[in-house]
Amino acid sequence: MQTTNNLAEVLFLSAITTLLNWMGIGYPLHALSGTTSNAYTAENLTYAFQNGSSWNVPYKFLGSSLIKTYGTMGGASVILAIIVVLLMRRTQENNKTNVAIAKINLLPVAFGSSLGFSAGLPVILNPLFVLPSVIIPLVNMALAGLAISLHMIPVCAYPILKGTPGVLLSFFGTNGNWGTLGFTIVLFVLDVCIMWPIMKINEQVEEMLRAGKGRQF
């Protein structure tokens, strides 16, 4: 997963890892949350240093780069999108508990620590979130791969400190390319749009479950 340069293979393997993460088996995904070192990333970094940019590095679609910086954004893409939707819908009367959980976890999730929120909402093993947990990273990486192939954004080849906010990973990974930052923000807005209807359904399900428990008593 980390060393393949085949975009189709990266997408397939990322679908497996994000599914494992939704199941609570988070190690494969979190293993990619920091800087990954291998011969391919080293060759990309050497090229970037020698040429002053990462536009034409030899390996453009490395899984260790695409999954971390665009697919999961350091583990925060899906979870942070859920938090943003919750905070935008905070006026909903039946949403107060989830909004409180979102506020508490906003800062940790922004810096890539999402397990607390995943257990608190919950997201782990919640069937409503299995599709967005897999599809959102795939959409992000597919669009990033297209943008890279069209020479719209450079490749993330520079080292990134673990704990860097997810939306800024690609910015630092391209040595401060502003176009890449704008592209990543657009991706995140798209993630929020995908999550919006899912969260509305989740609220309806929670309301039905509360109503059902009330009738039992």
C-alpha positions as CSV (number, residue, x, y, z in Angstrom):
1,M,0.0,0.0,0.0
2,Q,2.8,2.4,0.9
3,T,5.1,1.6,-2.1
4,T,2.8,1.0,-5.0
5,N,2.7,3.7,-7.7
6,N,-0.4,2.3,-9.4
7,L,-3.3,4.6,-8.7
8,A,-5.9,1.8,-9.2
9,E,-4.1,-0.3,-6.7
10,V,-3.8,2.6,-4.3
11,L,-7.6,3.1,-4.5
12,F,-8.3,-0.6,-4.0
13,L,-6.0,-1.0,-1.0
14,S,-7.2,2.2,0.6
15,A,-10.8,0.9,0.4
16,I,-9.7,-2.1,2.5
17,T,-7.8,0.0,5.1
18,T,-10.6,2.5,5.5
19,L,-13.1,-0.4,6.0
20,L,-10.8,-1.8,8.6
21,N,-10.7,1.6,10.3
22,W,-14.5,1.7,10.3
23,M,-14.5,-1.7,12.0
24,G,-12.2,-0.4,14.7
25,I,-9.1,-2.1,13.4
26,G,-7.3,1.2,12.9
27,Y,-3.6,0.3,12.7
28,P,-3.3,0.1,8.9
29,L,-4.8,3.6,8.5
30,H,-2.9,5.2,11.4
31,A,0.4,3.7,10.2
32,L,0.1,6.2,7.4
33,S,-0.6,9.2,9.6
34,G,3.0,10.3,9.9
35,T,6.0,10.6,7.5
36,T,6.6,7.3,5.7
37,S,10.1,6.4,4.7
38,N,11.0,4.0,1.9
39,A,13.1,3.9,-1.2
40,Y,10.4,5.5,-3.3
41,T,9.7,8.4,-1.1
42,A,13.4,8.9,-0.7
43,E,13.9,9.0,-4.5
44,N,11.0,11.5,-4.8
45,L,12.5,13.7,-2.0
46,T,15.9,13.6,-3.6
47,Y,14.5,14.7,-6.9
48,A,12.6,17.5,-5.2
49,F,15.7,18.8,-3.4
50,Q,17.8,18.6,-6.6
51,N,15.2,20.4,-8.8
52,G,13.7,22.8,-6.2
53,S,10.1,21.4,-6.6
54,S,8.1,18.1,-6.6
55,W,6.2,18.7,-9.9
56,N,8.0,15.9,-11.9
57,V,9.1,13.4,-9.3
58,P,9.5,9.9,-10.6
59,Y,6.7,8.3,-8.5
60,K,3.6,10.5,-8.6
61,F,0.9,8.2,-7.2
62,L,2.6,6.5,-4.2
63,G,0.1,5.2,-1.7
64,S,2.1,6.5,1.2
65,S,1.6,10.0,-0.1
66,L,-1.9,9.9,-1.6
67,I,-3.7,8.1,1.2
68,K,-2.2,10.2,3.9
69,T,-2.4,13.7,2.4
70,Y,-5.7,13.4,0.3
71,G,-7.5,10.2,1.1
72,T,-7.7,10.4,4.9
73,M,-5.9,13.7,5.4
74,G,-4.0,12.2,8.3
75,G,-7.1,10.3,9.6
76,A,-9.3,13.3,9.8
77,S,-11.1,13.7,6.5
78,V,-14.3,11.8,7.2
79,I,-14.5,12.5,11.0
80,L,-13.7,16.2,10.6
81,A,-16.4,16.4,7.9
82,I,-18.9,14.9,10.3
83,I,-17.9,17.4,13.1
84,V,-18.3,20.3,10.7
85,V,-21.8,19.1,9.7
86,L,-22.8,18.6,13.3
87,L,-21.6,22.1,14.2
88,M,-23.5,23.6,11.2
89,R,-26.6,21.8,12.2
90,R,-26.2,22.6,16.0
91,T,-29.6,24.3,16.1
92,Q,-31.4,21.0,15.7
93,E,-33.1,20.2,19.0
94,N,-32.4,16.5,18.9
95,N,-28.7,17.0,18.1
96,K,-27.4,18.6,21.3
97,T,-25.5,15.6,22.6
98,N,-23.7,15.0,19.3
99,V,-22.8,18.6,19.0
100,A,-21.3,18.6,22.5
101,I,-19.2,15.5,21.5
102,A,-18.2,17.3,18.3
103,K,-17.1,20.4,20.2
104,I,-15.0,18.4,22.7
105,N,-13.2,16.5,19.8
106,L,-12.8,19.3,17.3
107,L,-9.2,20.1,18.2
108,P,-8.0,16.5,18.6
109,V,-9.6,15.5,15.3
110,A,-8.1,18.6,13.5
111,F,-4.7,17.3,14.5
112,G,-5.4,13.7,13.4
113,S,-6.6,12.1,16.6
114,S,-10.1,10.8,15.7
115,L,-10.6,7.7,17.8
116,G,-12.3,9.5,20.7
117,F,-15.0,11.0,18.4
118,S,-15.4,7.7,16.5
119,A,-16.3,5.9,19.7
120,G,-18.3,8.8,21.2
121,L,-20.8,9.4,18.3
122,P,-20.3,6.4,17.4
123,V,-18.9,6.0,14.0
124,I,-17.1,2.7,14.5
125,L,-19.4,-0.2,13.3
126,N,-22.2,2.2,12.6
127,P,-23.7,0.9,9.3
128,L,-24.7,4.5,8.3
129,F,-21.1,5.5,8.1
130,V,-19.5,2.5,6.3
131,L,-20.1,3.9,2.8
132,P,-18.9,7.4,3.4
133,S,-15.9,6.1,5.4
134,V,-14.8,4.2,2.3
135,I,-16.1,6.4,-0.5
136,I,-14.9,9.8,0.7
137,P,-11.2,8.8,0.7
138,L,-11.6,7.2,-2.7
139,V,-13.2,10.3,-4.2
140,N,-10.4,12.5,-2.7
141,M,-7.6,10.4,-4.0
142,A,-9.2,9.9,-7.4
143,L,-9.6,13.7,-7.8
144,A,-6.0,14.2,-6.5
145,G,-4.6,11.7,-8.9
146,L,-6.4,13.4,-11.8
147,A,-5.2,16.8,-10.7
148,I,-1.6,15.5,-10.5
149,S,-1.8,13.8,-13.9
150,L,-3.1,17.0,-15.4
151,H,-0.2,18.9,-13.8
152,M,-2.6,21.1,-11.7
153,I,-0.9,20.3,-8.4
154,P,2.5,19.0,-7.5
155,V,3.2,15.7,-5.7
156,C,3.5,15.6,-1.9
157,A,7.2,14.6,-1.6
158,Y,8.5,16.6,1.4
159,P,8.5,15.2,5.0
160,I,5.5,16.1,7.1
161,L,5.5,16.1,10.9
162,K,3.1,13.7,12.6
163,G,0.2,15.6,14.1
164,T,0.1,18.2,11.3
165,P,-3.6,19.3,10.8
166,G,-5.1,17.1,8.1
167,V,-6.1,20.0,5.7
168,L,-2.5,21.3,5.8
169,L,-0.7,18.0,5.1
170,S,-0.6,18.5,1.3
171,F,0.5,22.2,1.8
172,F,3.5,21.2,3.7
173,G,4.1,18.0,1.6
174,T,4.5,20.2,-1.4
175,N,6.8,22.7,0.4
176,G,4.1,25.4,0.7
177,N,2.3,25.2,-2.7
178,W,-0.8,27.5,-2.3
179,G,-2.6,25.9,-5.2
180,T,-2.4,22.5,-3.4
181,L,-3.8,24.1,-0.3
182,G,-6.8,25.5,-2.2
183,F,-7.4,22.1,-3.9
184,T,-7.4,20.4,-0.5
185,I,-9.9,22.8,0.9
186,V,-12.1,22.2,-2.1
187,L,-11.9,18.5,-1.4
188,F,-12.8,18.9,2.2
189,V,-15.8,21.0,1.3
190,L,-16.9,18.2,-1.1
191,D,-16.4,15.8,1.9
192,V,-18.7,17.9,4.0
193,C,-21.3,17.9,1.2
194,I,-21.2,14.2,0.9
195,M,-21.6,13.8,4.7
196,W,-24.5,16.2,5.0
197,P,-27.4,13.9,3.9
198,I,-25.8,11.0,5.8
199,M,-25.9,13.1,9.0
200,K,-29.6,14.0,8.4
201,I,-30.4,10.3,8.1
202,N,-28.4,9.6,11.3
203,E,-30.4,12.2,13.2
204,Q,-33.7,10.6,11.9
205,V,-32.5,7.1,13.0
206,E,-31.5,8.4,16.5
207,E,-34.9,10.1,16.9
208,M,-36.7,6.8,15.9
209,L,-34.6,4.9,18.4
210,R,-35.4,7.4,21.2
211,A,-39.1,7.2,20.3
212,G,-39.0,3.4,20.3
213,K,-37.4,3.3,23.8
214,G,-40.0,5.8,25.1
215,R,-42.8,3.6,23.9
216,Q,-41.3,0.6,25.6
217,F,-41.4,2.4,29.0
